[in-house]
């Protein structure tokens, strides 16, 4: 808030004998490997969705996945050229495959 680190503020507080609150212990939350694998890999649920269900942050779910050696799926997009070149992709799906909303650079070809 004031542009200095919390450590600098704590040091000043100690210098002026201002009492500090005790530090919070790091979270030891873990997620069962089998549940996480089933929900994320088998059912394709996102780390954010799983985090909301468990009442934790998305980074906690990702950290647990890393600990359990479970690959975390990343959002992937395709280039406008490769999508437009594929005649099997319906034009209505082109925006979803190549970009995030308006200005993504797509041009849906009829057909």
N, C-alpha and C positions, 0 to 999 in steps of 0.2 A: 504494500500500500504506500510505503514511503520511499521505495526505491533502493532499499538495502536488504541484505539477506537476513533470514530469521536468526542465523548464527550470530551476526553482528549485533542484532537487537538483544539476544540472550546474553551476550558478553557485556553489553552496556548495563543491562538489568542487574547482572551479578556485581559489576563495578559499583553500582549505586544501591546495592543491597535490596533490590526489588524482588520479592518472591516470584518464582516461576511455577507454573502448573507442571505436574509430572508429564513426561512424554507418554504418548499412547504406545502400547505394544503393537508390533507389526501383526497384521492379520495372518492367522494360520489356517485360513479356510482352504480346504481341499475338496475336490470333486472326484467322485468315484470314476475310475478309468473306464470301466465297462459301460456305465451310464453315459459318460461323455462321448465315448466312441459311437455308441448306438445312436444317440440323439444327433450328433454332429455329422458323422460320416454316413451312417446307414439312412437316417431320415432327412439329412441335409439341412438341419436347423442351424441358424447362424449363431455365432458366439454372443451377439447382442440379445437375441431371443432367449438363449439359455441363461444368460446373466439376469435378465428380467425375471425369469421363472425362479431362479435361486436367490434373488435379492442381493446380487453382487455386481461388481463392475464387469464390463466386457474384457478389460485387461486381466482381471482375475481368472476368467474362463480361459483366455488365451494362455496365461501363465500355467494353469493346470494342464492344458493340452500339451504345452511344451514339456512339462515335467513328465507327463505320461507318454511322450513321443507320439502324439497324435497330430497329424498335419492339419493346420487350420486353413480352410478354404478362403481364398481371397476373391473379391469381386473382380471379374475380368471383363474386358470389353474388346471388341473386334474393330479393326480399322474400317472406315467407310468403304474403302476400295474392295476389301475382301467380302464384305457383306453384300454390297451392290453387285458384285460379280457372281454371286451365288443365286441362281434363278430359283432354287428350291425354298428360299426364305421369303415368306409373305411380306409385302411392303409394310403392313401394319406393325410388324415386329422389328423393322430396321432401326427405328429410334432407340428402342430398348437394348438392342445389341451393340450399338456403336457409340452411344453417348449418354450424357446426363442432361436431358431436357433441351431447351431451345439453344441454338447456336452450337450444336455438337458437330456440325459439318456434314450431316447426312443428306443424301438426296435419294429418295425412294424411287426406283424405276418401276414403271407399271409392268405388271406381268405376273 
